[in-house]
Amino acid sequence: MNRRAEEILKRLKKGAGRSHRGAASLDEEKPDSDLDVLVAVKERDPEVERSIRDAAYKVMWDYNFHPLISLKILSQEEIEERRRLNSSFLEIIEREGVNPVQGSSGP
């Protein structure tokens, strides 16, 4: 498992402070690679999404924006729809991604 991707996912989980799952893919072979992050939420909630985006920005800041985070926040329903449509983003996450991180069940 990619240690940097794992650390970034842990920080996103902590920063978001809500129940969610995350998966990430980082190709360290290329110096300009981004980190593809998929955060699955039970249902869309602007407050939760804002806290996840804020956490991602803070992580990028701490890492001097290397890697850049390509963040997708999707509901389980949206993920299933994109899977049916053969989304290239989901294919990358599923093929190259680190194991998902389960969020807490906090308020």
C-alpha positions in Angstrom: 0.0 0.0 0.0 1.3 3.5 -0.9 2.3 5.1 2.5 1.7 8.7 1.3 -1.8 7.9 0.0 -2.6 6.1 3.2 -1.4 9.0 5.3 -3.4 11.5 3.2 -6.5 9.4 3.5 -6.1 9.2 7.3 -5.8 13.0 7.4 -8.9 13.5 5.2 -10.9 11.2 7.5 -9.8 13.0 10.6 -10.4 16.4 9.0 -13.9 15.6 7.7 -15.1 14.3 11.0 -18.1 12.5 9.6 -19.0 9.0 8.4 -17.5 8.3 5.0 -15.3 5.9 3.1 -12.3 6.9 1.0 -10.1 5.3 -1.5 -7.1 6.7 -3.3 -4.7 6.0 -6.1 -1.2 7.6 -6.5 1.2 6.7 -9.3 4.6 7.5 -7.7 6.4 6.6 -10.9 5.7 10.1 -12.3 6.8 13.2 -10.5 3.8 15.2 -11.6 1.2 12.6 -10.6 -1.9 13.6 -8.8 -3.7 11.7 -6.0 -7.1 10.5 -7.1 -9.4 10.4 -4.0 -12.9 9.1 -4.0 -15.0 9.7 -0.8 -18.2 7.8 -0.6 -21.0 9.4 1.5 -24.3 7.8 2.4 -26.1 10.8 0.9 -25.1 14.2 -0.4 -24.8 16.9 2.3 -23.2 20.3 1.5 -21.8 20.7 5.0 -20.1 17.3 5.0 -18.8 17.9 1.4 -17.4 21.3 2.5 -15.5 19.8 5.5 -14.0 17.1 3.2 -12.9 19.7 0.6 -11.4 21.8 3.4 -9.5 18.8 4.8 -8.2 18.0 1.3 -7.0 21.6 0.8 -5.2 21.6 4.2 -3.5 18.3 3.3 -2.4 19.7 0.0 -1.1 22.8 1.7 0.9 20.7 4.2 2.5 18.7 1.3 3.3 21.9 -0.7 0.6 20.8 -3.2 2.5 17.7 -4.2 0.6 15.7 -4.9 -2.4 17.6 -6.1 -5.6 15.9 -4.9 -8.2 15.1 -7.5 -11.2 14.8 -5.2 -14.6 13.2 -6.0 -17.3 13.1 -3.4 -20.1 10.8 -4.4 -23.1 9.1 -2.8 -23.3 5.3 -2.9 -26.0 5.7 -5.5 -23.8 7.9 -7.7 -21.0 5.4 -7.4 -23.2 2.6 -8.6 -24.4 4.7 -11.5 -20.8 5.6 -12.6 -19.9 1.9 -12.3 -22.7 1.0 -14.7 -21.3 3.7 -17.1 -17.7 2.4 -16.8 -16.3 5.5 -15.3 -12.5 5.8 -15.9 -12.1 7.4 -12.5 -13.6 4.4 -10.7 -11.6 2.1 -12.8 -8.4 3.8 -11.7 -9.4 3.8 -8.1 -10.4 0.1 -8.2 -7.3 -0.9 -10.2 -4.6 1.1 -8.4 -6.2 2.3 -5.2 -5.2 1.7 -1.6 -7.7 0.0 0.6 -10.7 2.2 1.5 -10.6 4.0 4.9 -13.8 3.7 6.9 -14.9 6.9 8.5 -16.2 7.2 12.0 -19.9 7.1 12.8 -19.7 10.4 14.6 -22.4 13.1 14.5 
